[in-house]
Amino acid sequence: MINSKLPKIWYGGDYNPEQWEPEIWSEDERMFRLAGIDVATLNVFSWALNQPSEEEYDFAWLDEQMDRMSRTGVYVCLATSTGAHPAWMAKRHPDVLRVDKNGSKRAFGGRHNSCPNSPTYRKYSALIAEKLAERYKNHPALVIWHVSNEYGGYCYCENCTSAFRSWLQERYGSLDALNKAWNTRFWGHTFYDWDEIVPPNERSEEWGHNRTNFQGISLDYRRFMSHSLLECYKLEYDAIKKHTPDVPVTTNLMGLYPELDYFEWAKEMDVVSWDNYPSLDTPISLTAMTHDLMRGLKQGQPFMLMEQTPSQQNWQAYNSLKRPGVMRLWSYQAVARGADTVMFFQLRRSIGACEKYHGAVIEHVGHEHTRVFRECAQLGEELQGLSDKLLDSRSQSKVAILYDWENRWALELSSGPTVALDYVKEVHKYYHALFDLNIQTDMIGISEDLSKYDIVIAPVMYMVKPGFASKVEDFVAGGGTFVTTFFSGIVNETDLVTTGGYPGELRKVLGIWAEEIDALYPDHHNQIVMIEDWNGLSGSYTCGMLCDLIHTEGAEVLAEYGEDFYKGMPVLTRNAWGKGSAYYVASSPDAAFMKGLMENLCREKGIAPLLHTPEGVETALRVKDSAGYLFVLNHNPEEAEVEVGQEALHELLTDIQVQGKVVVPGRGVMILEQKQK
């Protein structure tokens, strides 16, 4: 569990009592009790309040709130407040101000506004974190530390320029090695002194969104910025751990956020936490995939749902209300996929600035007689009774999809072959097919042990890092099934093409080589034509965007292109390698083909669906000791009938026995307890 002080699924969220008068606090206490709130996140953006000047600290307000939480039985997720620096700091120490991609220096304002390589920011952020840890190390309300908030954003100032050069020297050792890695003889970019290197911004190598003249330089700057921000987190982490070594530390991640390599970040976090803000029209499977990715950051360890809205957001183009039942449903989706907390932003709705229209447990009307509050109170009561069963249970999967932030950066920075290629969308295609089949799937990084899986899928593995190809070869030789796709194996970790034929280092295990890559316009398509029926996967299917023109080198051809001058060339191949098989999908297929392919691969490995359900009904399984907890989540507004088998199962939310065909209400949830074989 996250902290044995509170051995249950935590329920709460961000609380800003400093924005309110004391007479409101007693009402908050009453409302928290009604809703079952037991964890409040304090001090997220209160640096200016805690440190009114360079020499002065004032924690009186926080002392009062910490003690008040303890008296009322609410535990505290204590933030370090460093997500936004004070105005006095920007005035006296302008090195804390970021320089944007256009070369303009920021003035004070907003948040996430600090240069990660500013000596001033690093000094004072670590200092206030240590002062907080020293002050509250023995406080009975403290259960976890929350460093800063939603790290992100790049800087291109002189501090970052200097730090980038130092980082490059450590990474490459010599200018000769750097020039080779970046292929700087192209366009006469050879560097003869480290001080000649400048960040790739819109005044140097980059223009527009993810457009660059030198992919290697831009790729390294993204690595460097992720590393720089992580160093800031680690400074606070280390300061905290000096005083509270046994209290866990986290920072809230943002799911598929593109700028930071979360697999590297997770190594430095005691528990992963993240903020889940889907839109009304976000595919349910994409949210599920992101939960699974957050769980996968620390090899399946349960994570914290740090933020979600009880109702609506304030920052999207169309801030729709969550329909009745959806908040509860989406909360259980997080729990089903590994969350051991359900927390909100925010507990009481602010009255001013840009988040005053962001939903809250306590709305502006200020009482409990609202739909949102009633739903929150119901969920709080339910979670209170579930913790003994679900807490610390784990997901178990035999299928994994590889996800790599550096590969994503490289793909997005690529100068071709199509602007339509979206790494997240291609990964999601494979996940969505498995999701629809109710096949439990892990989202993992490339350093993960592959041997514990039967099937590993690596969509658009454009970048092949050192050792990865041999790792795949060993996995397949041992009996695993490996699947990768078009535009894979193209470059190494510095974005230099691996010559000798695509897919480069993956060529042997796949038994194919690609001669050309055709980029299709959005309204053009080709066909995947199956050679013969493969367990119902037969006939033709639509494909498009990119089409690799491949030749076999030992691989079996399962399907061919149906159109254009490469009609009859392979589009789906299978190569026997040791005890296993490696598949190559040479184009981006339609949903029907994807589902059939995944179904066949799982059938061959004896991987069965958790249940067979109607469309819109999601399943997920968490296991603890000898018990399994099967979540059945109906995302449809109308009820759905689901066959759960003839064995009598205990449904935890209603405390009844069910079997055979059961009816799940619209936007309803069932949690079925079953014995694990």
Secondary structure by P-SEA (a helix, b strand, c coil): cccccccccccccccccccccccaaaaaaaaaaaacccccccccccccccccccccccaaaaaaaaaaaaaacbbbbcccccccccaaaaaaccccccccccccccccccccccccccaaaaaaaaaaaaaaaaaccccccccccccccccccccccaaaaaaaaaaaaaacccaaaaaaaaccccccccccccccccccccccccccccccccaaaaaaaaaaaaaaaaaaaaaaaaaaaaccccbbbbbbbcccccccaaaaaaaaccbbbbbbbbcccccaaaaaaaaaaaaacccccbbbccbbbcccccccccccccccaaaaaaaaaaaaacccbbbcccccccccccccccccccccccccccaaaaaaaaaaaaaaacccccccbbbbbcbbbbbbaaaaaaaaacccccccccaaaaaaaaaaaaaaaccbbbbbccccccccccbbbbccccccccaaaaaaaaaaaabbbbbbbccccccccccccccccccccccccccccccbbbbbcccccccccccccccccccbbbbccbbbbcccccccccbbbcccccccccccbbbbcccbbbbbbcccccaaaaaaaaaaaaaaacccccccccccbbbbbbbcccbbbbbbbbcccbbbbbbcccccccccccccccccbbbbcccbbbbbbbbcc
